[in-house]
Amino acid sequence: MTQPAQRPPLPADFFDELCPSSLLPFRFGDTWAPMVLRCLEGGPRRFSELRVPLGRITPKVLTHSLRGLERRGFVSRTVHADPKRRVEYALTPLGRGLLEPLDAACRWATEHWDELIDAHERGAAVTG
């Protein structure tokens, strides 16, 4: 029986409310997909580990997001039966390839933060 590799836990504030990833002008899947990809960057994670920094997502929505990423070939799901059943999610090579464009998009969002917030607020005022 092999033990899973020890990785540092994901910080609870990995994505605070002011995270620029929610303002990205494009999506890799659903609203939460870029954050899920970022959480898996350091290696495979269990669902419960992903819930820590993604606490604003309901378990149902996180499951939906993971399934969508799996269907698109960005994430793999592995079931381990030793000695207790556990499931881990990991980036596939295709998913890992998204990290560089995601980094570029996050840098862009950070550089244009004020403009994005202003545009978001103007849009909310028009539709609100």
C-alpha positions in Angstrom: 0.0 0.0 0.0 1.4 3.4 -1.0 0.7 6.5 0.9 -0.4 9.6 -1.0 2.3 12.3 -1.4 2.1 14.9 1.3 1.3 18.4 0.0 0.8 21.5 2.0 -2.9 22.1 2.6 -4.7 24.7 0.5 -5.2 28.0 2.3 -8.8 28.9 3.1 -8.2 32.4 1.7 -6.7 31.2 -1.6 -9.6 33.0 -3.4 -10.8 35.9 -1.4 -13.9 37.9 -2.4 -11.7 40.2 -4.4 -10.0 37.5 -6.4 -9.5 38.8 -10.0 -10.2 35.3 -11.5 -14.0 36.0 -11.2 -13.5 39.0 -13.6 -11.7 37.1 -16.3 -13.2 37.9 -19.7 -13.4 34.3 -20.8 -14.0 30.9 -19.2 -12.4 27.5 -19.4 -15.6 25.8 -18.4 -17.9 27.3 -15.8 -17.6 30.2 -13.4 -15.5 28.2 -10.9 -13.3 26.3 -13.4 -10.2 28.6 -13.3 -10.2 28.4 -9.5 -10.5 24.6 -9.5 -7.6 24.4 -12.0 -5.5 26.7 -9.8 -6.2 24.5 -6.7 -5.0 21.4 -8.6 -1.8 23.1 -9.8 0.2 21.7 -6.9 -0.9 18.1 -7.4 -3.9 15.8 -6.9 -6.5 16.9 -4.3 -9.5 15.3 -2.6 -12.9 16.9 -2.8 -12.7 17.9 0.9 -9.4 19.6 0.2 -10.9 21.6 -2.6 -13.7 22.7 -0.4 -11.4 24.7 1.9 -10.4 27.6 -0.5 -13.6 27.1 -2.6 -15.9 27.5 0.4 -18.2 29.9 -1.4 -19.2 27.0 -3.8 -21.8 24.5 -2.7 -20.8 20.9 -2.9 -23.3 20.4 -5.7 -21.8 23.2 -7.8 -18.2 22.0 -7.1 -19.2 18.5 -8.2 -20.7 19.9 -11.4 -17.6 22.0 -12.1 -15.3 19.0 -11.6 -17.4 16.8 -13.8 -17.4 19.4 -16.5 -13.6 19.8 -16.3 -13.3 16.0 -16.5 -15.6 15.8 -19.5 -13.5 18.4 -21.3 -10.3 16.5 -20.6 -8.8 19.1 -18.2 -9.1 17.0 -14.9 -8.9 13.3 -14.2 -10.7 11.6 -11.4 -9.0 8.6 -9.7 -10.7 6.3 -7.2 -8.3 4.6 -4.7 -9.6 1.6 -2.9 -6.8 1.1 -0.4 -7.7 0.6 2.6 -10.4 3.3 2.7 -12.0 4.4 -0.5 -10.9 7.9 -1.6 -11.2 9.9 -4.7 -8.6 12.4 -6.0 -8.8 14.9 -8.8 -5.7 16.0 -10.8 -4.9 18.1 -13.8 -4.4 16.2 -17.0 -1.6 17.3 -19.4 -4.3 19.3 -21.2 -5.4 20.9 -18.0 -1.8 21.7 -17.0 -1.4 23.4 -20.4 -4.1 25.9 -19.4 -2.1 27.2 -16.4 0.1 29.5 -18.5 -2.8 31.2 -20.3 -4.6 31.3 -16.9 -1.5 33.1 -15.4 -1.5 35.6 -18.2 -5.3 36.2 -17.9 -4.9 36.7 -14.1 -2.0 39.1 -14.6 -4.1 41.0 -17.1 -7.1 41.1 -14.7 -4.9 42.4 -11.9 -3.4 45.1 -14.2 -7.0 46.2 -15.2 -8.6 45.6 -11.8 -10.0 49.1 -11.4 -11.4 49.3 -14.9 -13.0 45.8 -14.6 -14.6 46.8 -11.3 -15.9 50.0 -12.8 -17.3 48.2 -15.8 -18.9 45.5 -13.6 -20.5 48.2 -11.4 -21.8 50.1 -14.5 -23.2 46.9 -15.9 -24.9 46.0 -12.6 -26.4 49.5 -12.4 -27.9 49.1 -15.9 -29.3 45.7 -15.3 -30.2 46.1 -11.6 
